[in-house]
Amino acid sequence: MNWQSLALCLLCLSQRCLADNGMDMSMDDGMSLAVGNMLAYLHFTPGDNLWFLGWVPKSSGAMIGTCIALFMLALVERWIAACRGVMEFHWGQQANIITSNKLHTLPTPSSPISFIKRFTPPFIPAHDITRGVIFAAQALLGYLFMLTVMTYQLGFILSLVVGLGVGECLFGRFSSITHAH
């Protein structure tokens, strides 16, 4: 009799644990994220989250505005690359001047360390810290572009590609200054 009551209690508990809690765990549709949907194929439909849960352009006007903003952000990225190229050229000339001034004042021993120091540009905090900040900004924009492409929203992707192409047409000759000299 004792085993029968224990089995009945376990049966009741197991039925209680297997009860439906209202959650649908099917993986057939796009993943629902608060107010946006993520579709894992190329599409033009609105409703994708862009970087944050609250940034979901749902109307056609919001989609156009988002595409224009992404286009402009791609132009800014190419402009930053051009500014970095011009600054690299300027900083290289400044480093050559500083290095040549040091070489004329110091005797040149024939040790390997002095050879490395002679051909390594000097660390100039105003140049190198700025270079690091500009690189970090470019890396941040690159990651944001990657996350945008991962939405598979063709409007977003085309806005970025066209923006990067137009930005390269406008600013590309400045970013390649360091490679020419």
N, C-alpha and C positions, 0 to 999 in steps of 0.2 A: 504494500500500500504506500509505503514511503517513496519508493522509486517511481510509482505512477504519478504522484503529486509533483515530484521534482521534474519529471518529463513534461507534464502539463504546464508547469511554470516556465520551463525553457521554451516550449512551443509558443506560448503567449508572448514571451519576450522577443523571440525571433520574428514573430509576425509584426510586433511593434517596431523593431529595427528595420524591417524591410518595407515599411509603409512609404508611400510616395510623399516626398516633401515639396513637390511643385516645381522642381528644377528640371529643365530639359537639357540633357547632356549630349544631344546629338551633334555631330560635327558636319552635317550636310550643307548648311548655309554659311554665309559669311559670318565672321566673328562679330558679335554685337558688342560694341564698346561704348557704353553710355548712350550717346546720341548718334554715333556714326557707325558705318559698316566698313569692313575691310574686305575687299574682294581680291582674290589671289589670281587675277588675270587682267590683261589690259582692258581698260574701259573708259568711257567718257561720262558716266553717270555721276552726279554729285552725291555728297554725303560721306566723303572720306575724311578721317581725322588728319589734320596737318600739324604735326609735331606735338600737340597737346590735345587732351580730350575735349576741351571747349572750342577748339578751332576746327569747326566742321562747316564748310561752305555748303549750304543746302540749296539755295536758289541759284538761278542762272546768273543773276547780277553779282552775287557773292563769288561765284566761280570765276567770272570775268575779272573781278577785282583781285582775287587771289592769283590768277594767272599773270595779271599786270604786275603785281607786287613781286612775284617770283622772277619775272623778266627783269625788273629793275634790280633785284638782288643779284642776279647773274651778272648784270652790267657792273654793279659795284665790286663784285669779286674780280672781274677782269681789270677794273680801274685800280684796285688794291695791288694786283700783280704788276701793273704798269708802274705804279708808284714805287713798289719794291725794286723793280729793275732799275729805275732811275737812281734811287738811293744807293743800290749796290754799286753802280758805276761811280757815283760821287764818293762813296765810302772807300772804294778801291783806290781812287786817285789820292784821297787823303792819307790812306794807309801807306801808299808808295812814298809820299812826301815825308811822312814821319819816319819810315824805315830808312830812306836815303839820308835823312838828317842824322839818324843814329849811327849809320854806317860810316859817315864822314867823321864823327867825333870819337868813335870807339875803335881801338885796334881790332883786327880780325884774326883771332887765333884759328888754327886749323882743326879744331875738335869737331866731332859730329854734332854736338849740341849747338854750337855757334852756327853751323851750317843750317840746321833746322830753324833756328831763330831768325836767320837772315832771310829765309824764304817764307816764313809764316807771318801773316799780317799781325800787327799788334792788337791786343784786346783794348778796344776803346768803348767804355761803357755806354756812351751816348749812341754809338752806332750799333753795338751788339745787342743791347737791351731792346732798342727799337726794332731791330731785325727779328728778335724773338717774339715780340708782341705782334708784329705784322704777320709772321708765320703762323702764330696761334690763331689770329683772326681768319687767315686763309684756311687753316685746318678746320676751324669751326664751321665756316661756310661750306666746306667740302662735305662734312658730316651732315649738315642740314640738307644739302642737295641729295645726298645718298638716302636719307630718310624720306625725302620727298619722292624720289624715284621708287622707293619701296612701297608706295601707296598704289602703284600700277595705274595711276590716273593719267591718261594720255595728255590731257590739257596741261597738267602740271609739268610733265616731262617735256613736252614740246616747248612750253614757255621757258624752261631752263635751258634747253638746247639752243633755241633761237636767241635767247638773251646772252648766252656765252659766246655764240657766233658773232652777234652784233658787237658785243664788248671786245672781242678779239680784233674785229675790223677797226674799231675806233681806237683801241689802246694797245694793240699787240705790238706795234712798232716801238713803243716805249719800253715794254717789258723785255724785249729782245736786245736792248742796248748793251747789256753786259756780255751777251754772247758774241756781239759783233766786234767788240774791242778786246 
